[in-house]
Amino acid sequence: MRRFLTLDLETVPDEGLVSAVDGEPGRPYGEQLSRLLAARRAQGRGRGDFLPLPYHRPVAGCWLEAEEIGAQVRVTDLGRWSDEAGGEAAFLSRTWERLEGRTLVTFHGAGFDLPVLELRSLKLGVPAPSHFSAGRAGDRHVDLYDVLSKGGAAPAPLDLYAKLVGLPGKEETAGKDVRGLYAVGARDRIAAYCMTDVAQTWLLFLRWRLLEGTLTPAGYAASVASARDRLPALFAERLRPGERELLDGFLARCQPFFEEAAVPPLRRAL
């Protein structure tokens, strides 16, 4: 049996690090951040307002667990974490534990999510010996960004790949909106957005498995059906009411993808 974990993080700039770099601890955080971003723009550094990875502090994390038995992959559980409840160190420790014995599935996780987890663990002194001792073998992490863009040679965002295969992609919320949503306390929207990325990354992974031949058409159809059938119940069980309400509409918009997956490709062509 092979086990999988799909993971996504949403982050905001670390207030303490922004203040330390600004050098004026008495200055309001919003002003400190504005000065930092303005200085980076003036120096022509970075891409837009995307800060280097050490600045990123997770405010939401979502994950989906699955297991492959025989010819299909079944969704078994999912969860979410928000900094509203505190406990970032505990979240990091539990995430490293979840990864043990599982293949990680991400979109751009090698370039963002994993390094952020490592840097936050470095900051907070959270050991992750199993993560580092196991190395980074290809069967331990499937980064769909690297797979689909041929190692970054022809990059495209998750939104585009998702829409390519018939998924909704990113709709009202995108990564650039998280900082503003966090500032007004819209944590449900952040968590729901994070979970839509997790679900679409997982479904895109199943489509990739069909393409590369490690899932048969029947196995692919059964695996997608498992996600279709299990996600509503898991959302109801694991998520908060506001998050569930936002995700009900998302699942409805995934129905064309689910329906297409149920029909073998050659039969659709007839």
Phi, psi and omega in degrees: 000132177253135182246148184232153172223118174262132190224144173213144178242150167240138188227162170227164178297135179294117185299318182294319181289320177301317180294318181296320180288323179296323177082003178233083186299339180279351181281139179304147184302316181302321179289321177301314181294318179300319179296318180298312181294320179296320179295320179294319178296318181297328181271358180067032184259142174075185180246110181059227181260016179281114184276158175304154188304325180299340179283345191276122177248122180295135173242348175207144175217135178231151181211157177228135179249144180210162177221143180256117178231119182068233188262006181222161179244124186249133173290131183246331183193168172205170180194172179215153175226144176226146179289354177301326179271357181075198174072042179298319180299319178294321177299315179299312181299317181292326178295316177298322178295318180299326183288339182298124178077007180241153171272124179278134177239122182219172165241109184068025179293329179292331182263349182222291191300311181296312177300324177296315177301318180294316182291323177291325175293323175298314181298315187267000178069041180261114181293146176220056186298322182294326180295314184279327181288334181281349181073196184232050180298152184299331181278358178264341182211121172252107177262106185296334176299312180293319182297311187280334180263007181057053177073025180092002181292328180223070189286150173208155182282163177304320180308317184288316179296319180299312180293330178301321183263006175098010175272163184293331186071201179274132185247261184284336185238142174224171184303325181293344182272348189298319182299315180293320178296320180295321182297331180258010175078021183274062184291328178299318180294322179295312181295319179295317177300316179300317181292327176295324176295319179297311182298317182288326174298317180296314181293324176294323177298317178298319179296321177296320179298323175297316181298315184280353174090008178272354166234132174288163175306319178292320178294322176297313180299318179293324180291318177294321179297325177299316178295315180302318185279327187271329186300315180302316181292320180290322175300316181296326184275323192257342189251164179279159184306316181296323178292317180298319181299318179293325184278340175301315178294324178298314180297323177298323180283348175275351187302319178302322177295313180299318181293320179295321182295337182283346182253122179305140184305318182292327178292324178297331184282343182283000000 
